[in-house]
Amino acid sequence: MFCDLVGSTALSAQLDPEDLRELIGLYHVTVTETVTRFNGFVAKYMGDGVLIYFGYPKAYEDDPEQALRAGLAVVDAIASLATSKPVQVRIGIATGLAVVGDLIGSGSSQEQAVVGEIPNIAARLQGLAEPNTVVLSGSTRELVRSLFEFADLGLQELKGFVAPQRVWQVLGESTVDNRFKASGADETTFVGREEELEALMRRWQQAKGGKGRVRCFPASLVSENRGWCSR
């Protein structure tokens, strides 16, 4: 994720340096606190830009989903700041392979070296975003397509990339009230599992009655055509 403060040049002309420093510091703190709630990792402050990783240093199954939620939350958090001048952000999100290496630099310039095109794509996408919006790559959208509402921004030319990239703007979370349905999984019935379902219901009734237990059968006793164990 790449987050950028809108109109920083104009703000620098309107505010005293001390006031501008305080505003940017508040912006950095707000972004950091917000993305951290969604397992985001702030990798680098770049003036009024912030580079954030999801999936590093610890990966979670729902990192793309959390990145979008974090982006929307950052927009709301920045918009609600009580500052002398209104502030807005642009956010770009891209998903793909990257390698995070050793620390480079020293002191305040120290950072994790990252190799891959994903941070560059996120930065380019941020440049396409309107103020207070979140824009993402097609690869990210494919991973969360049923969990959010999107606007298709079409194929866009990104500086430094040969092929145009399809770009999407996230509008908000999906109105589907069931996360399993939102994932697109089919709700199919079990076929030929009467005995297993009966055993499962017995165990469920026992558990509800406060008599829960766990019992696993050795692999040698598990039927090849059933492949289950009682819990």
MILOVO-113747 format. One line per field, with one value per residue: residue number from 1; x, y, z of N, C-alpha, C in turn. Coordinates in Angstrom, 3 decimals. Example, Ala and Ser with C-alpha at 12.3 -4.5 7.8 and 13.67 -1.06 7.14 Angstrom:
REM MILOVO-113747
n <- (1 / 2)
n_X <- (13.190 / 12.850)
n_Y <- (-5.690 / -2.250)
n_Z <- (7.800 / 7.080)
ca_X <- (12.300 / 13.670)
ca_Y <- (-4.500 / -1.060)
ca_Z <- (7.800 / 7.140)
c_X <- (13.200 / 12.900)
c_Y <- (-3.300 / 0.030)
c_Z <- (7.800 / 7.870)
***
This chain:
REM MILOVO-113747
n <- (1 / 2 / 3 / 4 / 5 / 6 / 7 / 8 / 9 / 10 / 11 / 12 / 13 / 14 / 15 / 16 / 17 / 18 / 19 / 20 / 21 / 22 / 23 / 24 / 25 / 26 / 27 / 28 / 29 / 30 / 31 / 32 / 33 / 34 / 35 / 36 / 37 / 38 / 39 / 40 / 41 / 42 / 43 / 44 / 45 / 46 / 47 / 48 / 49 / 50 / 51 / 52 / 53 / 54 / 55 / 56 / 57 / 58 / 59 / 60 / 61 / 62 / 63 / 64 / 65 / 66 / 67 / 68 / 69 / 70 / 71 / 72 / 73 / 74 / 75 / 76 / 77 / 78 / 79 / 80 / 81 / 82 / 83 / 84 / 85 / 86 / 87 / 88 / 89 / 90 / 91 / 92 / 93 / 94 / 95 / 96 / 97 / 98 / 99 / 100 / 101 / 102 / 103 / 104 / 105 / 106 / 107 / 108 / 109 / 110 / 111 / 112 / 113 / 114 / 115 / 116 / 117 / 118 / 119 / 120 / 121 / 122 / 123 / 124 / 125 / 126 / 127 / 128 / 129 / 130 / 131 / 132 / 133 / 134 / 135 / 136 / 137 / 138 / 139 / 140 / 141 / 142 / 143 / 144 / 145 / 146 / 147 / 148 / 149 / 150 / 151 / 152 / 153 / 154 / 155 / 156 / 157 / 158 / 159 / 160 / 161 / 162 / 163 / 164 / 165 / 166 / 167 / 168 / 169 / 170 / 171 / 172 / 173 / 174 / 175 / 176 / 177 / 178 / 179 / 180 / 181 / 182 / 183 / 184 / 185 / 186 / 187 / 188 / 189 / 190 / 191 / 192 / 193 / 194 / 195 / 196 / 197 / 198 / 199 / 200 / 201 / 202 / 203 / 204 / 205 / 206 / 207 / 208 / 209 / 210 / 211 / 212 / 213 / 214 / 215 / 216 / 217 / 218 / 219 / 220 / 221 / 222 / 223 / 224 / 225 / 226 / 227 / 228 / 229 / 230 / 231)
n_X <- (0.843 / 0.501 / 0.438 / -0.446 / -0.171 / -2.437 / -1.864 / 0.438 / 2.421 / 1.044 / 0.136 / 2.540 / 3.110 / 1.150 / 1.336 / 3.267 / 6.611 / 6.878 / 4.217 / 3.506 / 5.206 / 4.113 / 1.573 / 2.142 / 3.397 / 1.241 / -0.354 / 1.294 / 1.336 / -1.387 / -1.912 / -0.156 / -1.094 / -3.632 / -3.322 / -1.907 / -3.784 / -4.934 / -3.094 / -1.096 / 2.185 / 4.322 / 6.639 / 8.205 / 8.645 / 8.160 / 8.710 / 5.796 / 4.611 / 3.675 / 4.822 / 3.471 / 3.379 / 1.540 / 1.318 / 3.883 / 5.906 / 4.732 / 2.617 / -0.824 / -3.874 / -5.914 / -4.761 / -4.953 / -7.645 / -7.629 / -5.919 / -7.448 / -9.519 / -8.007 / -7.117 / -9.538 / -10.206 / -8.100 / -8.606 / -11.011 / -10.092 / -8.132 / -9.700 / -11.215 / -9.538 / -8.698 / -7.510 / -5.703 / -5.866 / -7.789 / -7.137 / -6.322 / -6.059 / -4.488 / -4.666 / -2.982 / -3.112 / -1.513 / -0.984 / 1.171 / 4.195 / 7.052 / 10.291 / 11.560 / 14.376 / 17.489 / 18.166 / 18.942 / 21.048 / 21.345 / 20.637 / 18.091 / 17.498 / 17.388 / 16.039 / 13.918 / 15.049 / 13.347 / 12.512 / 11.059 / 8.205 / 5.859 / 5.658 / 6.192 / 4.073 / 1.934 / 2.542 / 2.270 / -0.445 / -1.555 / -1.067 / -3.028 / -5.367 / -8.269 / -8.633 / -9.016 / -9.694 / -9.424 / -7.436 / -6.869 / -5.004 / -5.733 / -5.022 / -5.226 / -7.918 / -9.083 / -8.672 / -10.348 / -12.830 / -15.555 / -16.033 / -16.099 / -17.338 / -16.848 / -15.579 / -14.991 / -12.154 / -11.044 / -8.537 / -5.316 / -2.486 / 0.563 / 3.359 / 6.511 / 5.757 / 5.072 / 2.708 / -0.748 / -2.594 / -5.375 / -7.490 / -9.010 / -11.388 / -12.056 / -15.167 / -16.469 / -17.349 / -18.855 / -22.399 / -23.354 / -24.494 / -23.424 / -20.407 / -19.451 / -21.071 / -20.286 / -17.728 / -18.059 / -18.286 / -19.890 / -22.950 / -23.469 / -25.173 / -24.477 / -23.624 / -24.382 / -23.524 / -24.848 / -24.463 / -22.181 / -23.097 / -25.119 / -23.614 / -22.165 / -24.207 / -25.001 / -22.719 / -22.726 / -25.064 / -24.279 / -22.139 / -23.478 / -24.832 / -22.893 / -21.089 / -18.816 / -16.241 / -13.169 / -12.104 / -9.945 / -9.516 / -7.043 / -5.050 / -5.105 / -7.555 / -9.383 / -11.813 / -11.170 / -12.945 / -14.361 / -12.883 / -12.797 / -12.783 / -13.981 / -14.995)
n_Y <- (-1.182 / 2.229 / 5.387 / 8.760 / 12.205 / 14.666 / 17.574 / 18.640 / 20.446 / 22.858 / 23.170 / 23.633 / 26.177 / 27.611 / 27.273 / 27.841 / 26.571 / 25.134 / 24.578 / 23.047 / 20.870 / 19.798 / 19.106 / 17.159 / 15.284 / 14.513 / 13.378 / 11.201 / 9.701 / 9.091 / 7.545 / 5.395 / 4.306 / 3.541 / 1.639 / -0.306 / -1.519 / -3.234 / -5.164 / -4.099 / -3.084 / -0.484 / 0.430 / 2.493 / 6.002 / 8.525 / 11.479 / 13.065 / 10.737 / 7.321 / 4.059 / 0.880 / -2.464 / -5.465 / -8.708 / -8.967 / -8.330 / -10.736 / -13.116 / -13.257 / -14.975 / -13.330 / -10.968 / -9.272 / -8.468 / -7.169 / -5.080 / -3.479 / -2.743 / -1.317 / 0.786 / 2.162 / 2.872 / 4.583 / 6.750 / 7.701 / 8.302 / 10.303 / 12.280 / 13.071 / 14.446 / 17.097 / 19.802 / 22.797 / 23.283 / 21.612 / 18.176 / 15.638 / 12.330 / 10.090 / 6.739 / 3.806 / 0.372 / -2.691 / -6.128 / -8.922 / -10.783 / -10.237 / -9.606 / -9.207 / -7.916 / -7.614 / -5.149 / -1.899 / 1.018 / 3.463 / 4.684 / 7.172 / 6.757 / 4.098 / 1.108 / -1.613 / -3.466 / -3.921 / -6.010 / -6.079 / -5.445 / -4.607 / -2.543 / -0.300 / -0.359 / 0.104 / 2.725 / 4.057 / 3.617 / 5.033 / 7.584 / 7.798 / 7.976 / 9.707 / 12.442 / 11.290 / 8.630 / 5.086 / 3.143 / 0.225 / -2.626 / -5.009 / -7.583 / -7.519 / -6.984 / -9.335 / -11.082 / -10.241 / -9.772 / -10.365 / -9.334 / -6.620 / -3.503 / -2.178 / 0.269 / 0.243 / 1.429 / 1.054 / 0.270 / 1.428 / 3.443 / 2.942 / 4.574 / 3.414 / 0.825 / -1.554 / -2.811 / -1.840 / -1.468 / -2.890 / -1.061 / -0.452 / 1.161 / 1.082 / 1.103 / 0.515 / -1.816 / -4.985 / -5.472 / -7.921 / -10.024 / -12.281 / -13.757 / -16.135 / -16.497 / -14.223 / -14.865 / -16.386 / -19.103 / -22.230 / -23.374 / -26.451 / -29.610 / -32.443 / -35.657 / -39.024 / -39.199 / -39.918 / -41.497 / -40.312 / -37.701 / -38.186 / -39.106 / -36.801 / -35.001 / -36.240 / -35.883 / -33.124 / -32.557 / -33.691 / -32.011 / -29.557 / -30.185 / -30.072 / -32.142 / -32.429 / -33.921 / -35.337 / -37.566 / -39.356 / -41.611 / -44.133 / -44.027 / -46.456 / -47.494 / -45.944 / -45.759 / -46.079 / -45.094 / -43.285 / -41.644 / -40.144 / -38.856 / -39.213 / -36.539)
n_Z <- (0.000 / -0.811 / 0.517 / 0.190 / 0.964 / -0.024 / -1.949 / -0.675 / -1.388 / -1.772 / 0.833 / 2.149 / 1.318 / 2.540 / 5.262 / 8.259 / 8.671 / 11.114 / 11.766 / 9.558 / 9.894 / 12.229 / 11.317 / 9.318 / 10.935 / 12.581 / 10.627 / 9.817 / 12.215 / 12.489 / 10.172 / 10.656 / 13.131 / 12.314 / 10.148 / 11.485 / 13.101 / 11.349 / 10.794 / 9.229 / 8.165 / 8.615 / 6.387 / 5.410 / 5.641 / 3.367 / 3.000 / 2.550 / 1.929 / 2.561 / 2.817 / 3.016 / 4.175 / 3.762 / 4.907 / 5.608 / 8.464 / 9.134 / 7.713 / 6.844 / 6.131 / 5.220 / 4.273 / 1.840 / 2.011 / 4.498 / 3.880 / 2.143 / 3.865 / 5.707 / 4.076 / 3.491 / 6.083 / 6.746 / 5.035 / 6.180 / 8.774 / 8.363 / 7.187 / 9.339 / 11.016 / 13.205 / 12.011 / 11.076 / 8.390 / 5.890 / 5.250 / 2.897 / 1.465 / -0.893 / -1.962 / -2.988 / -3.842 / -4.332 / -5.247 / -5.052 / -5.838 / -3.840 / -2.507 / 0.632 / 1.979 / 3.804 / 6.387 / 5.260 / 5.029 / 7.713 / 11.028 / 11.016 / 8.382 / 7.949 / 6.567 / 5.398 / 2.708 / -0.301 / -2.983 / -6.104 / -8.239 / -7.079 / -4.958 / -6.581 / -8.401 / -6.641 / -5.854 / -8.303 / -8.787 / -6.696 / -7.617 / -9.545 / -8.176 / -7.020 / -4.664 / -1.324 / -1.951 / -2.640 / -4.656 / -6.598 / -7.840 / -10.496 / -9.709 / -6.932 / -6.647 / -7.619 / -5.532 / -3.540 / -4.538 / -4.049 / -1.597 / -1.421 / -2.825 / -6.074 / -8.429 / -11.831 / -13.282 / -15.691 / -18.260 / -17.588 / -18.294 / -16.785 / -15.570 / -16.526 / -16.970 / -19.425 / -20.438 / -20.318 / -17.277 / -15.610 / -13.556 / -10.411 / -8.297 / -4.885 / -3.360 / -1.016 / 1.611 / 0.768 / 0.517 / 1.128 / 3.660 / 4.691 / 5.228 / 4.155 / 1.907 / 0.544 / -0.187 / -2.401 / -2.419 / -3.096 / -1.758 / -1.156 / -0.820 / 1.345 / 0.078 / 0.430 / 3.108 / 5.401 / 7.750 / 8.866 / 9.294 / 11.125 / 13.314 / 13.787 / 14.587 / 16.951 / 18.526 / 18.612 / 20.082 / 22.502 / 23.141 / 23.440 / 25.711 / 27.607 / 27.598 / 26.016 / 23.982 / 22.692 / 20.249 / 18.335 / 15.677 / 14.967 / 11.976 / 10.620 / 11.161 / 9.941 / 7.483 / 4.025 / 2.133 / 3.537 / 5.328 / 7.841 / 11.204 / 14.516 / 16.513)
ca_X <- (0.000 / 1.200 / -0.477 / 0.178 / -0.930 / -2.818 / -1.623 / 1.442 / 3.140 / 0.195 / 0.133 / 3.817 / 3.063 / 0.125 / 1.611 / 4.639 / 7.298 / 6.568 / 2.844 / 3.505 / 5.828 / 3.147 / 0.500 / 2.641 / 3.614 / -0.066 / -0.738 / 2.062 / 0.865 / -2.733 / -1.793 / 0.505 / -2.000 / -4.776 / -2.969 / -1.453 / -4.965 / -5.283 / -1.880 / -0.198 / 3.530 / 4.856 / 8.009 / 9.017 / 8.052 / 8.820 / 8.146 / 4.367 / 4.141 / 3.922 / 4.808 / 2.976 / 3.326 / 0.639 / 1.935 / 5.240 / 6.791 / 3.954 / 1.576 / -2.142 / -4.668 / -6.784 / -3.996 / -5.530 / -8.884 / -7.276 / -5.323 / -8.523 / -10.176 / -7.100 / -7.145 / -10.780 / -10.135 / -7.178 / -9.342 / -11.939 / -9.344 / -7.501 / -10.763 / -11.775 / -8.541 / -8.941 / -6.313 / -5.966 / -6.205 / -8.308 / -6.154 / -6.867 / -5.050 / -4.704 / -4.105 / -2.872 / -2.851 / -1.187 / -0.675 / 2.007 / 5.405 / 8.141 / 11.261 / 12.021 / 15.706 / 18.093 / 18.142 / 19.956 / 21.130 / 21.579 / 19.941 / 16.713 / 17.315 / 17.414 / 14.795 / 13.992 / 15.156 / 12.319 / 12.768 / 9.841 / 7.521 / 4.609 / 5.640 / 6.132 / 2.699 / 1.107 / 2.816 / 1.657 / -1.896 / -1.864 / -1.084 / -4.264 / -6.526 / -8.814 / -8.478 / -9.827 / -10.144 / -8.490 / -7.363 / -6.124 / -4.696 / -6.625 / -4.645 / -5.802 / -9.377 / -9.465 / -8.601 / -11.369 / -13.856 / -16.906 / -16.136 / -16.182 / -17.939 / -15.803 / -15.829 / -13.968 / -11.531 / -10.553 / -7.103 / -4.568 / -1.050 / 1.350 / 4.724 / 7.500 / 5.200 / 4.772 / 1.300 / -1.718 / -3.086 / -6.759 / -7.472 / -10.307 / -11.539 / -12.912 / -16.212 / -16.848 / -17.541 / -20.023 / -23.618 / -23.686 / -24.424 / -22.849 / -19.059 / -19.288 / -21.680 / -19.478 / -16.521 / -18.387 / -18.328 / -21.198 / -23.536 / -23.979 / -25.549 / -23.658 / -24.181 / -23.874 / -22.839 / -25.868 / -23.902 / -21.297 / -23.903 / -25.808 / -22.615 / -21.858 / -25.305 / -24.949 / -21.637 / -23.151 / -26.005 / -23.505 / -21.369 / -24.396 / -25.211 / -21.744 / -20.346 / -17.950 / -15.074 / -12.397 / -11.602 / -9.461 / -9.192 / -5.785 / -5.214 / -5.361 / -8.953 / -10.245 / -12.209 / -10.650 / -14.000 / -15.043 / -11.848 / -13.192 / -12.599 / -14.992 / -14.508)
ca_Y <- (0.000 / 3.508 / 6.446 / 10.056 / 13.383 / 15.483 / 19.016 / 19.009 / 21.640 / 23.998 / 23.324 / 24.204 / 27.606 / 28.229 / 27.077 / 28.003 / 25.274 / 24.406 / 24.079 / 21.991 / 19.704 / 19.232 / 18.483 / 15.923 / 14.336 / 13.987 / 12.518 / 9.958 / 8.947 / 8.595 / 6.454 / 4.256 / 3.692 / 2.946 / 0.422 / -1.313 / -2.243 / -4.218 / -5.953 / -3.456 / -2.785 / 0.722 / 0.129 / 3.669 / 7.323 / 9.169 / 12.819 / 12.973 / 9.424 / 6.217 / 2.736 / -0.067 / -3.854 / -6.446 / -9.994 / -8.902 / -9.492 / -11.945 / -13.247 / -13.728 / -15.409 / -12.258 / -9.728 / -8.346 / -7.939 / -6.230 / -3.904 / -2.613 / -2.172 / -0.314 / 1.946 / 2.896 / 3.426 / 5.716 / 7.863 / 8.231 / 8.855 / 11.563 / 13.264 / 13.509 / 15.143 / 18.515 / 20.532 / 24.170 / 23.156 / 20.263 / 17.290 / 14.493 / 11.357 / 9.166 / 5.439 / 2.780 / -0.957 / -3.713 / -7.420 / -9.777 / -11.303 / -9.316 / -10.153 / -8.226 / -8.354 / -7.129 / -3.716 / -1.094 / 2.348 / 3.542 / 5.776 / 7.437 / 6.339 / 2.645 / 0.542 / -2.961 / -3.466 / -4.731 / -6.221 / -6.470 / -4.320 / -4.299 / -1.195 / 0.694 / -0.341 / 0.768 / 4.157 / 4.567 / 3.596 / 6.172 / 8.788 / 7.831 / 8.081 / 10.996 / 12.658 / 10.492 / 7.377 / 3.958 / 2.524 / -1.030 / -3.374 / -6.114 / -8.761 / -7.363 / -7.073 / -10.733 / -11.774 / -9.743 / -9.225 / -10.531 / -8.767 / -5.168 / -2.922 / -1.508 / 0.981 / -0.117 / 2.608 / 0.679 / 0.070 / 2.660 / 3.405 / 3.243 / 4.935 / 2.381 / -0.491 / -1.633 / -3.135 / -1.127 / -2.221 / -2.600 / -0.398 / -0.417 / 1.959 / 0.415 / 2.009 / 0.150 / -3.244 / -5.565 / -5.489 / -9.300 / -10.118 / -13.563 / -13.770 / -17.340 / -16.206 / -13.209 / -15.491 / -17.021 / -20.560 / -22.823 / -24.077 / -27.705 / -30.584 / -33.643 / -36.821 / -40.284 / -38.993 / -40.002 / -42.016 / -39.305 / -36.583 / -38.632 / -39.090 / -35.410 / -34.417 / -36.786 / -35.198 / -31.735 / -32.553 / -33.934 / -30.803 / -28.555 / -30.610 / -29.977 / -33.400 / -32.454 / -34.786 / -35.485 / -38.920 / -39.582 / -42.991 / -44.335 / -44.016 / -47.809 / -47.836 / -45.038 / -46.325 / -45.316 / -44.409 / -42.310 / -40.695 / -39.194 / -39.288 / -38.660 / -35.531)
ca_Z <- (0.000 / -0.797 / 0.931 / -0.059 / 1.390 / -1.181 / -1.896 / 0.321 / -1.851 / -1.438 / 2.288 / 2.566 / 1.032 / 3.373 / 6.681 / 8.758 / 8.705 / 12.340 / 11.661 / 8.553 / 10.506 / 13.163 / 10.540 / 8.705 / 12.025 / 12.948 / 9.500 / 9.923 / 13.382 / 12.207 / 9.207 / 11.308 / 14.102 / 11.616 / 9.407 / 12.438 / 13.566 / 10.314 / 10.572 / 8.288 / 8.659 / 7.980 / 5.960 / 5.106 / 5.451 / 2.237 / 3.026 / 2.865 / 1.491 / 3.495 / 2.197 / 4.017 / 3.741 / 4.356 / 4.625 / 6.153 / 8.663 / 9.351 / 6.694 / 7.243 / 4.983 / 4.754 / 4.108 / 0.858 / 2.570 / 5.548 / 3.253 / 1.670 / 5.041 / 6.257 / 3.200 / 3.729 / 7.436 / 6.700 / 4.425 / 7.189 / 9.897 / 7.953 / 6.955 / 10.616 / 11.818 / 13.497 / 11.606 / 10.631 / 6.977 / 5.597 / 4.624 / 2.172 / 1.057 / -2.003 / -1.581 / -4.015 / -3.293 / -5.322 / -4.632 / -5.882 / -5.211 / -3.533 / -1.566 / 1.598 / 2.373 / 5.041 / 6.633 / 4.593 / 5.595 / 9.147 / 11.694 / 10.600 / 6.988 / 7.871 / 6.066 / 4.830 / 1.257 / -0.935 / -4.401 / -6.803 / -8.855 / -6.398 / -4.379 / -7.658 / -8.915 / -5.636 / -5.928 / -9.546 / -8.604 / -5.828 / -8.454 / -10.337 / -7.292 / -6.643 / -3.222 / -0.402 / -2.548 / -2.632 / -5.977 / -6.485 / -9.056 / -10.804 / -8.929 / -5.598 / -6.758 / -7.801 / -4.246 / -2.596 / -5.421 / -3.531 / -0.251 / -1.519 / -4.025 / -6.837 / -9.681 / -12.817 / -13.877 / -17.006 / -18.458 / -17.380 / -18.544 / -15.610 / -15.938 / -16.286 / -17.276 / -20.856 / -20.676 / -19.480 / -16.119 / -15.232 / -12.259 / -9.745 / -7.083 / -3.910 / -2.898 / 0.339 / 1.807 / 0.130 / 1.328 / 1.461 / 5.109 / 5.071 / 4.665 / 3.349 / 0.610 / -0.123 / -0.733 / -3.665 / -2.288 / -3.323 / -0.636 / -1.693 / 0.205 / 1.424 / -0.600 / 0.949 / 4.374 / 6.446 / 8.989 / 9.422 / 9.782 / 12.337 / 14.382 / 14.067 / 15.334 / 18.310 / 19.234 / 18.821 / 21.188 / 23.712 / 23.438 / 23.972 / 27.050 / 28.493 / 27.614 / 24.845 / 24.061 / 21.458 / 20.057 / 16.974 / 15.368 / 14.240 / 10.521 / 10.131 / 11.381 / 9.192 / 6.199 / 2.895 / 1.391 / 4.379 / 5.672 / 8.888 / 12.574 / 15.406 / 17.460)
c_X <- (0.885 / 0.173 / 0.232 / -0.757 / -1.183 / -2.440 / -0.584 / 2.221 / 2.354 / 0.165 / 1.423 / 3.869 / 2.097 / 0.456 / 3.063 / 5.303 / 6.977 / 5.173 / 2.758 / 4.110 / 4.858 / 2.029 / 0.959 / 2.913 / 2.309 / -0.587 / -0.017 / 1.559 / -0.496 / -2.699 / -1.214 / -0.434 / -3.154 / -4.398 / -2.499 / -2.615 / -5.361 / -4.070 / -0.990 / 1.124 / 4.069 / 6.329 / 8.857 / 8.142 / 8.857 / 8.278 / 6.699 / 3.761 / 4.498 / 3.791 / 4.487 / 2.921 / 2.207 / 1.153 / 3.383 / 5.220 / 6.051 / 2.811 / 0.297 / -2.941 / -5.474 / -6.050 / -4.578 / -6.809 / -8.589 / -6.657 / -6.402 / -9.266 / -9.311 / -7.113 / -8.387 / -10.765 / -9.201 / -7.869 / -10.261 / -11.189 / -8.717 / -8.558 / -11.322 / -10.776 / -8.915 / -7.651 / -6.694 / -6.343 / -6.748 / -7.249 / -6.865 / -5.721 / -5.475 / -4.022 / -4.111 / -2.488 / -2.586 / -0.763 / 0.171 / 3.230 / 6.432 / 9.055 / 11.732 / 13.338 / 16.174 / 17.904 / 19.264 / 19.943 / 21.398 / 20.805 / 18.522 / 16.435 / 17.277 / 16.054 / 15.028 / 14.055 / 14.099 / 12.604 / 11.493 / 9.123 / 6.300 / 4.601 / 5.548 / 4.725 / 1.787 / 1.297 / 2.191 / 0.131 / -2.345 / -1.952 / -2.334 / -5.498 / -6.967 / -8.615 / -9.489 / -10.453 / -9.022 / -8.573 / -6.494 / -5.943 / -5.706 / -6.313 / -5.208 / -7.304 / -9.838 / -9.501 / -9.724 / -12.646 / -15.263 / -17.111 / -16.301 / -16.928 / -16.874 / -16.379 / -14.670 / -13.436 / -10.878 / -9.055 / -6.382 / -3.094 / -0.323 / 2.791 / 5.688 / 7.023 / 4.715 / 3.291 / 0.393 / -2.243 / -4.547 / -6.785 / -8.888 / -10.264 / -12.468 / -13.884 / -16.619 / -17.023 / -18.830 / -21.205 / -24.062 / -23.468 / -23.820 / -21.485 / -18.818 / -19.895 / -20.829 / -18.232 / -16.769 / -18.447 / -19.753 / -21.670 / -24.200 / -24.288 / -24.578 / -24.376 / -23.546 / -23.136 / -23.818 / -25.299 / -23.008 / -22.076 / -24.648 / -24.844 / -22.262 / -22.940 / -25.344 / -23.885 / -22.022 / -24.119 / -25.286 / -22.724 / -22.266 / -24.833 / -24.052 / -20.916 / -19.465 / -16.742 / -14.398 / -11.889 / -11.218 / -9.099 / -7.817 / -6.049 / -5.586 / -6.818 / -9.915 / -10.536 / -11.732 / -11.737 / -14.752 / -14.051 / -12.243 / -12.833 / -13.582 / -14.370 / -15.680)
c_Y <- (1.242 / 4.589 / 7.783 / 11.175 / 14.279 / 16.944 / 19.451 / 20.258 / 22.896 / 24.248 / 23.966 / 25.706 / 28.342 / 28.203 / 27.413 / 26.631 / 24.460 / 23.803 / 22.931 / 20.715 / 19.015 / 18.515 / 17.160 / 14.865 / 13.701 / 13.033 / 11.175 / 9.093 / 8.327 / 7.421 / 5.211 / 3.552 / 2.974 / 1.642 / -0.682 / -2.129 / -3.347 / -5.066 / -5.386 / -3.090 / -1.570 / 0.499 / 1.379 / 4.913 / 8.025 / 10.585 / 12.756 / 11.671 / 8.371 / 4.904 / 1.709 / -1.455 / -4.585 / -7.822 / -10.051 / -8.003 / -10.792 / -11.972 / -13.798 / -14.055 / -14.263 / -10.932 / -8.791 / -7.680 / -6.874 / -4.954 / -2.939 / -1.959 / -1.074 / 0.954 / 2.797 / 3.561 / 4.627 / 6.942 / 8.512 / 8.917 / 10.203 / 12.648 / 13.825 / 14.257 / 16.607 / 19.281 / 21.916 / 24.225 / 21.757 / 19.435 / 16.096 / 13.566 / 10.653 / 7.856 / 4.486 / 1.455 / -1.927 / -4.982 / -8.254 / -10.226 / -10.197 / -10.009 / -9.023 / -8.726 / -7.759 / -5.624 / -3.039 / 0.303 / 2.294 / 4.712 / 5.924 / 6.998 / 4.825 / 2.114 / -0.885 / -2.853 / -4.395 / -4.803 / -6.738 / -5.235 / -3.839 / -2.922 / -0.096 / 0.789 / 0.389 / 2.284 / 4.769 / 4.617 / 4.753 / 7.454 / 8.918 / 8.122 / 9.524 / 11.193 / 11.854 / 9.269 / 6.348 / 3.262 / 1.283 / -1.706 / -4.482 / -7.351 / -8.695 / -7.547 / -8.511 / -11.483 / -11.385 / -9.320 / -9.326 / -9.875 / -7.251 / -4.766 / -2.087 / -0.693 / 0.669 / 1.158 / 2.301 / 0.444 / 1.404 / 2.439 / 3.810 / 3.492 / 3.827 / 0.975 / -0.505 / -1.824 / -2.301 / -2.046 / -1.858 / -2.140 / -0.296 / 0.539 / 1.218 / 1.445 / 1.741 / -1.352 / -3.714 / -5.556 / -6.904 / -9.504 / -11.426 / -13.687 / -14.995 / -17.131 / -15.210 / -13.792 / -16.186 / -18.524 / -21.067 / -23.538 / -25.343 / -28.655 / -31.758 / -34.798 / -38.068 / -40.157 / -39.100 / -40.452 / -40.984 / -38.123 / -36.947 / -38.619 / -37.662 / -34.757 / -34.948 / -36.075 / -33.753 / -31.628 / -32.796 / -32.690 / -29.720 / -28.891 / -30.607 / -31.235 / -33.518 / -33.326 / -34.846 / -36.914 / -39.094 / -41.050 / -43.067 / -44.431 / -45.393 / -48.212 / -46.953 / -45.631 / -45.450 / -44.541 / -43.398 / -41.240 / -39.679 / -39.747 / -38.552 / -37.706 / -35.007)
c_Z <- (0.000 / -0.523 / 0.790 / 0.379 / 0.188 / -0.933 / -0.890 / -0.084 / -1.530 / 0.060 / 2.784 / 2.315 / 1.956 / 4.861 / 7.022 / 8.808 / 9.953 / 12.285 / 10.655 / 9.126 / 11.460 / 12.419 / 9.938 / 9.771 / 12.473 / 11.877 / 9.570 / 11.067 / 13.111 / 11.238 / 9.879 / 12.272 / 13.408 / 10.936 / 10.342 / 12.974 / 12.600 / 9.914 / 9.473 / 8.950 / 7.903 / 7.667 / 5.809 / 5.040 / 4.361 / 2.108 / 3.469 / 2.334 / 2.521 / 2.725 / 3.273 / 3.414 / 4.478 / 3.925 / 5.055 / 7.377 / 8.952 / 8.357 / 7.308 / 5.991 / 4.381 / 4.561 / 3.044 / 1.366 / 3.630 / 4.975 / 2.767 / 2.828 / 5.666 / 5.411 / 3.411 / 5.100 / 7.494 / 6.110 / 5.452 / 8.321 / 9.552 / 7.755 / 8.256 / 11.496 / 12.001 / 13.225 / 11.110 / 9.162 / 6.720 / 4.874 / 3.998 / 1.777 / -0.223 / -1.629 / -2.773 / -3.384 / -4.436 / -4.598 / -5.590 / -5.110 / -4.992 / -2.528 / -0.667 / 2.164 / 3.678 / 5.185 / 5.859 / 5.186 / 7.085 / 9.719 / 11.204 / 9.178 / 6.841 / 7.443 / 5.582 / 3.311 / 0.677 / -2.428 / -5.047 / -7.309 / -8.075 / -5.726 / -5.430 / -8.235 / -7.939 / -5.684 / -7.180 / -9.421 / -7.712 / -6.631 / -9.297 / -9.482 / -7.124 / -5.141 / -2.411 / -1.057 / -2.492 / -3.983 / -5.874 / -7.832 / -9.269 / -9.998 / -7.515 / -5.647 / -6.906 / -6.479 / -3.298 / -3.320 / -4.858 / -2.166 / -0.252 / -2.789 / -4.730 / -7.991 / -10.621 / -13.466 / -15.218 / -17.042 / -18.372 / -17.690 / -17.264 / -16.018 / -15.562 / -16.589 / -18.722 / -21.098 / -19.773 / -18.377 / -15.863 / -13.785 / -11.710 / -8.559 / -6.135 / -3.334 / -1.460 / 0.429 / 1.159 / 1.085 / 1.659 / 2.953 / 5.594 / 4.419 / 3.805 / 1.964 / -0.170 / -0.756 / -2.053 / -3.599 / -2.486 / -2.078 / -1.171 / -0.544 / 0.190 / 0.734 / -0.003 / 2.261 / 5.553 / 7.780 / 9.669 / 9.997 / 11.058 / 13.526 / 14.785 / 14.903 / 16.768 / 19.137 / 19.538 / 19.995 / 22.515 / 24.124 / 24.020 / 25.386 / 28.035 / 28.558 / 26.372 / 25.055 / 22.702 / 21.391 / 18.603 / 16.800 / 14.713 / 12.739 / 9.989 / 10.275 / 10.608 / 7.824 / 5.056 / 2.185 / 2.248 / 4.849 / 6.729 / 10.247 / 13.461 / 16.397 / 18.271)
***
